[in-house]
Amino acid sequence: MKKIIRSLVSLIEGHLTVFKHLFMKSVTVQYPEKRRELNDAFRGKPQVAGCIGCGICKSVCPSGAINYIKDENGNVRSYTFDLNKCIFCGNCKYYCPQQAISMTKEYELATDRKSDLILEYRGGKE
């Protein structure tokens, strides 16, 4: 008899919890129809423009996701971000003396091919 009473009490408590949350503001959104507003500190897909090739970003990247190739004059010819390795920590942006790296708010990076996650920037453009 005690088990039946405990079961009924648990059932009533569960229903009360559901009923209480029924009128609360929703925590989730109906993605992808509705999207959350991202704050300014969000660190999404990195973007490069105006890199001078000092190498600071490469040295502070904990995952080794950054690489660049210089030409014979010492100018950066191509700059690559390997998003397969990138942990989106933002160290590259923070330590860049030229503010050449920015973290965009783009976060939908899912793809079927790993090669799509290697971003190559040439002359400041992707």
N, C-alpha and C positions, 0 to 999 in steps of 0.2 A: 504494500500500500504506500510506503514511503517513497518508493521508486516512481510510482505513478504521480504522486503529488510533486516530487522534484521535477519530473518531466514536464508537467503542466506549468509549473512556475517558470522553468527555463523557456518553454514555448511562449508564454506570455511576455517575459522579459525580451525575448528576441523580437516579437511583434512590436512591442513598445519602442525598441531601438530603431527598427525600420520606420515606424510611424514618425518618430522624432526627426529623423534625417530626411524624411519626405519633403519637409517644408524648409529645409536649410538651402542656402545658396550652393549651386553646383561647383565642385572643385575642378572637374574636367571640362574639356571643350569637345565639340564634335569635329575633330580633326579628320580630314583636311578641309572641310567646308568652312570651319572657323579656325582661326589661328590665334595663339596667345601673343600679346604684345611683349616684345623682348626689351629688356632694359639696355642702357648704354654700355654696361660692363660685360655684355654677352660676348663670348669669343667663338665666332664661327669660322668659316673658310678664310684662310689668310690670303692677302693680296699684296703684291709688291709693285712699287712705282718709284723710280729714282734711286735704285740701289747703287752704292759706290764700291761695293765689294770689300768692305773692311774686315769681314769675317767674324764679327762679334756675334751675330745671330747664330751662325753655325757652331760657334764654340759654346754658347749658352743653351743650345737645344738639347734637352735631356734624352731625346729619343733618336737623334741623328737624322731627322727628317729633312734637313735643309742641305742643299748642295748648289754650287754655282760654278760657272766656267768663265774664266777671263780670257780676253783676246791678247794679242801681242803688245798692245798699248796699256794693258792693265785695266781696261774697262770691262765691266761685266757684260758678257755676251748672252748668257742664259742663266736663269735662276730657277731651281726646281724645289717644290715642296712635295714630299711624299706623304700624302694624307693617310696611307696605310700605316705609317709609323707615328704621325703627328698625334700628340695628346692634347692639343689646343690649350696649352698652358699660358701662352701669351708672352713668354720670355723674349722671343724674337722681337716682338713689337716694343716691349718695355725697354730693352737694351739698345735698340737701333738708334745711333746718334743722329741719323738723318730723318727719322720718322718715315722711312721708306716702306715699312711694313704696317699694314692695318689688318685688323680682324673684322671681317664683315659679319653681318647678321644672318648669313646664309648657312643653314644647318641641314638642309635636305640633300645629303651627299650620297645616298644609297645608290649602288650601281651593281650591275652583273659582272663587270670587268674591272679587275684591279688596276689596269692601265689608265682607266678614267680618273683614278684618284691620285695620279701624279700630275701636278700642275706645273706647267713650264711657262715662265715669263721671259719674253725676249724684248730687250729695249724698253722695259717698263710696262709692257703689255702682255696679256696672256696669249 
